Amino acid sequence: MNFEQVVDTASALGYSCVELACWPQEQASRRYAGVSHLNVAELDDVLAAHVKEYCAGKGVEISSLAYYPNNLDEDLEHRSYFHDHLRKVIDASAKLGINIVTTFVGRMHTETARRLRSDPLGTHPPGHPRSRHQVDHHRAG
């Protein structure tokens, strides 16, 4: 569905708001990825005005713009790509006056939650009592 179809459907069903998916315009790499109701990379003032007017005319507000990649992808090129697009989604949300973006924090497949909690940014060097590079985890008492 495109933007207008989503808003039309929401209006017909009596919904007062919708979340719009804002994935990059590309081939989907997994289920639901690639769904895009709004191309934020092309959101200029003219398109923003159209989006606002169309929603107002249908009595439907946009509750948030959505983009759910793995923001902690261990492949730094992928992570950078995801973050670059997320910034576009954030900018679009501000331009539309929504100011809410929904996303997935992410997951590092090679790390456990316990290890990440002890050194979430991986900033402690090996040997530091709170380093996630340690096998024996130190817990503050």
C-alpha positions as CSV (number, residue, x, y, z in Angstrom):
1,M,0.0,0.0,0.0
2,N,1.1,3.5,-0.6
3,F,0.6,6.5,1.7
4,E,-2.8,7.4,0.3
5,Q,-4.1,3.8,0.4
6,V,-3.0,3.4,4.1
7,V,-4.7,6.7,5.1
8,D,-7.8,5.8,3.1
9,T,-8.0,2.4,4.7
10,A,-7.5,3.8,8.2
11,S,-10.2,6.4,7.6
12,A,-12.7,3.8,6.2
13,L,-12.1,1.7,9.3
14,G,-12.7,4.6,11.6
15,Y,-9.1,4.8,12.9
16,S,-7.9,8.1,14.1
17,C,-4.2,7.5,13.6
18,V,-1.7,5.3,11.8
19,E,2.0,4.4,11.9
20,L,3.7,4.8,8.6
21,A,6.5,2.4,7.5
22,C,9.4,4.3,6.1
23,W,11.9,1.7,4.9
24,P,14.4,2.7,2.2
25,Q,13.2,2.2,-1.4
26,E,14.9,-1.2,-2.1
27,Q,14.3,-4.9,-2.4
28,A,13.2,-6.3,1.0
29,S,15.8,-8.5,2.6
30,R,13.5,-10.0,5.2
31,R,9.8,-10.2,6.0
32,Y,8.2,-6.7,6.3
33,A,11.6,-5.0,5.5
34,G,11.2,-2.8,2.5
35,V,7.6,-1.8,3.2
36,S,7.4,1.9,2.7
37,H,4.3,4.0,2.9
38,L,6.3,7.2,2.7
39,N,9.7,7.7,1.0
40,V,11.4,9.9,3.5
41,A,14.5,10.3,1.2
42,E,12.3,12.4,-1.1
43,L,10.3,14.3,1.5
44,D,10.5,17.9,0.5
45,D,8.2,20.8,1.5
46,V,5.7,20.0,-1.3
47,L,5.3,16.4,-0.3
48,A,5.2,17.2,3.4
49,A,2.3,19.7,2.7
50,H,0.5,17.0,0.7
51,V,0.9,14.5,3.5
52,K,-0.4,16.9,6.1
53,E,-3.4,18.0,4.0
54,Y,-4.3,14.5,2.9
55,C,-4.3,13.3,6.5
56,A,-6.3,16.3,7.7
57,G,-8.9,15.7,4.9
58,K,-9.3,12.1,6.0
59,G,-9.4,12.8,9.7
60,V,-6.4,10.6,10.3
61,E,-3.2,11.6,12.2
62,I,0.2,10.0,11.8
63,S,1.1,8.6,15.2
64,S,4.7,7.8,14.2
65,L,7.1,7.0,11.4
66,A,8.5,3.5,11.6
67,Y,11.8,1.9,10.6
68,Y,12.9,-1.3,12.3
69,P,16.3,-2.4,11.2
70,N,18.9,-4.0,13.5
71,N,20.6,-0.8,14.7
72,L,23.3,-2.8,16.4
73,D,24.2,-4.9,13.3
74,E,27.7,-6.1,13.8
75,D,28.5,-5.4,10.2
76,L,29.6,-1.8,10.5
77,E,28.7,-0.9,6.9
78,H,25.1,-2.2,7.4
79,R,24.9,-0.4,10.7
80,S,26.0,2.8,9.2
81,Y,23.5,2.4,6.3
82,F,20.7,1.8,8.9
83,H,21.7,4.8,11.0
84,D,21.9,7.1,7.9
85,H,18.3,6.1,6.9
86,L,17.1,6.4,10.5
87,R,18.3,10.0,10.6
88,K,16.2,10.7,7.4
89,V,13.2,9.2,9.2
90,I,13.8,11.4,12.2
91,D,14.2,14.5,10.0
92,A,11.0,13.6,8.2
93,S,9.1,13.1,11.5
94,A,10.2,16.6,12.5
95,K,9.3,18.1,9.1
96,L,5.8,16.6,9.4
97,G,5.3,17.8,13.0
98,I,5.0,14.2,14.2
99,N,8.2,14.1,16.3
100,I,7.9,10.4,17.1
101,V,9.9,7.6,15.4
102,T,9.6,4.0,16.3
103,T,12.5,1.7,15.7
104,F,14.3,-1.5,17.0
105,V,17.2,-0.9,19.3
106,G,18.9,-3.8,17.8
107,R,20.7,-7.0,18.7
108,M,24.3,-8.1,18.6
109,H,24.1,-11.8,17.7
110,T,27.5,-12.6,19.1
111,E,26.9,-11.0,22.5
112,T,24.8,-11.9,25.4
113,A,22.6,-9.4,27.2
114,R,24.6,-10.1,30.4
115,R,27.9,-9.2,28.8
116,L,26.5,-6.1,27.1
117,R,25.1,-4.8,30.4
118,S,28.6,-5.0,31.9
119,D,30.1,-2.9,29.1
120,P,27.4,-1.7,26.8
121,L,29.6,0.3,24.4
122,G,32.6,-2.0,24.5
123,T,34.8,0.8,25.9
124,H,36.5,-1.1,28.8
125,P,39.7,-2.6,27.7
126,P,40.4,-6.4,28.2
127,G,41.4,-6.9,31.8
128,H,39.2,-4.1,33.1
129,P,36.8,-5.6,35.8
130,R,33.7,-4.5,33.8
131,S,35.0,-5.4,30.3
132,R,32.7,-7.4,28.2
133,H,35.9,-9.2,27.0
134,Q,36.1,-11.0,30.3
135,V,34.9,-14.5,30.8
136,D,34.5,-14.0,34.5
137,H,32.0,-11.2,35.0
138,H,32.6,-8.8,37.9
139,R,29.4,-7.6,39.7
140,A,29.5,-4.4,41.7
141,G,28.5,-5.1,45.3
